[in-house]
């Protein structure tokens, strides 16, 4: 089927953009995303315009005509639209640091811990979302906005000293080359509030370009990549990201989410505060519902704020965002610098993790595996979601049980981010701490430490060649959107 589809795409170019667009809509109806949503769902030609409108829509706090119960976004939310955070390089791109998601992770000593009932009360007093439905969680999203006018002052208490430390580039190099010999102030220092120790961390918004192709990768591709890296020996050996249910994860900084549709559902609930199928909107920490013992409970579900059909339309729109394409300079000398830069990129080992092609996806520059990135990129929220974790846990968290055993490696592991479109996706790294390619490279430790050292050893002109290559990995253009070729899962 792939051969006939690709042949149709090539032939459609002779008919002009309109003809090609028709073929793309036909192909999308048989895409992996369409298969996952069900054969009896409306075709892409019916869903895509609705999905685009939903992605761009500014949701209202009350009486929104698109909501089934007019509950409005909230009571907690981080943004009023998808595009607010996904807009660098175009609709669906990355986000700036001003749109970072704030996370709070509490710290308790496993030895000599107080009685569970007392601990529950302390945790609930710190942030009610950490003690709901009879379970104690370690991490919660600290939302930016609330319908309660008193929320902003309550929120700012957690952030008074929680901003990430600023590091000069020389300090970053010291950290990544000899962390054990150079003590440093952690980017996420341990703080105390209301008798509870905690850490504040952040997540930067990733770009969604090409997400539909990643969604279509078979599980076997990830397993084979892990086996291949392990067989090669050396310091680079990634592992397959896993979801709370043990399935292969494809999305999120830790690869916690299996499918693009699940990613969209979680974002609707956590970021927009819209009750979505299987995902509850956040509780209001200033007005939590409690049981007879004063323990926080989720409020009775008011009904869906966004329907399954709308979420599927939104997923279909995101799935059809084009993949980025490399932009080769027209100037011959500059084009040569790009080519030499990619050669050096491979020579110093960057391509061990930032693999150019994965299965049918060319130009992705990622193996989509988890790698230990060293103590400099350690984070209080670990990889690997806890079994049975739901809601926001699937969007951001690792083991969310408060007293779960967490290995040091899990706090240092990150999914290799695809580099396609990286030119327009600054700031870099999981929390946006790096403003430039050079800063991002300098932060690489652990399995990537050798490559970072090799980069520093290069002459200035040679480093610039690599940076020129990275700068050629641009976000998609409207012209590339019209000529995107779709390769189907399971094609030969």
TAQUI-V917048 format. One record per backbone hydrogen bond with DSSP energy under -0.5 kcal/mol. CO is the residue of the C=O (numbers start at 1). NH is the residue of the N-H. Records with the same first field share a line. If there is no record, write none. Layout:
CO = NH  NH
This chain:
1 = 5
2 = 6
3 = 7
4 = 8
5 = 9
6 = 10
7 = 11
8 = 12
9 = 13
10 = 13
11 = 14
12 = 15
13 = 16
16 = 20
17 = 21
18 = 22
19 = 23
20 = 24
21 = 25
22 = 26
23 = 27
24 = 28
25 = 29
27 = 30
28 = 31
31 = 35
32 = 36
33 = 37
34 = 38
35 = 38
38 = 41
43 = 46  47
44 = 48
47 = 51
48 = 52
49 = 53
50 = 54
51 = 55
52 = 56
53 = 57
55 = 82  83
57 = 59
60 = 73
63 = 65
64 = 67
70 = 63
75 = 147
77 = 145
80 = 59
82 = 85  86
85 = 87
86 = 92
87 = 90
88 = 94
90 = 93
92 = 208
94 = 87  88
96 = 99
97 = 100
101 = 203
102 = 142
103 = 201
104 = 140
105 = 199
107 = 197
110 = 113
115 = 119
116 = 120
117 = 121
118 = 122
119 = 123
120 = 124
121 = 125
122 = 126
123 = 127
127 = 130
128 = 131
130 = 137
132 = 135
135 = 132  137
136 = 402
138 = 106
140 = 104
141 = 143
145 = 77
147 = 149
148 = 151
150 = 154
151 = 155
152 = 156
153 = 157
154 = 157
155 = 158
156 = 159  160
157 = 160
168 = 171  172
169 = 173
170 = 174
171 = 175
172 = 176
173 = 177
174 = 178
178 = 181  182
181 = 183
184 = 186
186 = 189
189 = 200
191 = 198
193 = 196
196 = 193
197 = 107
198 = 191
199 = 105
201 = 103
203 = 101
205 = 95
208 = 211
210 = 213  214
211 = 215
212 = 216
214 = 217
218 = 221  222
219 = 222  223
220 = 224
221 = 225
222 = 226
223 = 227
224 = 228
225 = 229
226 = 230
227 = 231
228 = 232
229 = 233
230 = 233
235 = 237
239 = 370
241 = 249
242 = 385
243 = 246
247 = 243
251 = 257
252 = 255
253 = 415
257 = 250  251
259 = 263
260 = 264
261 = 265
262 = 266
263 = 267
264 = 268
265 = 269
266 = 270
267 = 271  272
268 = 274
269 = 273  282
271 = 78  79
273 = 74  275
275 = 305  306
276 = 279
279 = 276
283 = 285
284 = 287
289 = 297
291 = 294
295 = 291
296 = 133
297 = 289
307 = 311
308 = 312
309 = 313
310 = 314
311 = 315
312 = 316
313 = 317
314 = 318
315 = 319
316 = 320
318 = 321
321 = 210
325 = 474
326 = 328
331 = 335
332 = 336
333 = 337
334 = 338
335 = 339
336 = 340
337 = 341
338 = 342
339 = 343
340 = 344
341 = 345
342 = 346
343 = 347
344 = 348
345 = 350  351
346 = 349
349 = 352
350 = 353  354
353 = 355  367
355 = 365  366
356 = 363  364  365
358 = 361
360 = 362
361 = 358
364 = 419  420
365 = 419
369 = 416
370 = 239
371 = 373  414
372 = 447
373 = 445
374 = 377
375 = 378
380 = 382
383 = 399
386 = 389
390 = 393
391 = 394  395
392 = 395  396  397
393 = 397
398 = 386
400 = 138
401 = 404
407 = 410  411
408 = 411
409 = 412  413
410 = 383
411 = 379
412 = 373
414 = 371
419 = 422
421 = 424
422 = 425
428 = 434
429 = 432
430 = 204
433 = 435
434 = 427  428
436 = 440
437 = 441
438 = 442
439 = 443
441 = 444
445 = 448
446 = 449
448 = 452
449 = 453
450 = 454
451 = 455
452 = 456
453 = 457
454 = 458
455 = 458
459 = 463
460 = 464
461 = 465
462 = 466
463 = 467
464 = 468
465 = 469
466 = 470
467 = 471
468 = 472
469 = 472
470 = 473
472 = 327  474
473 = 423
477 = 481
478 = 482
479 = 483
481 = 484
485 = 487
488 = 491
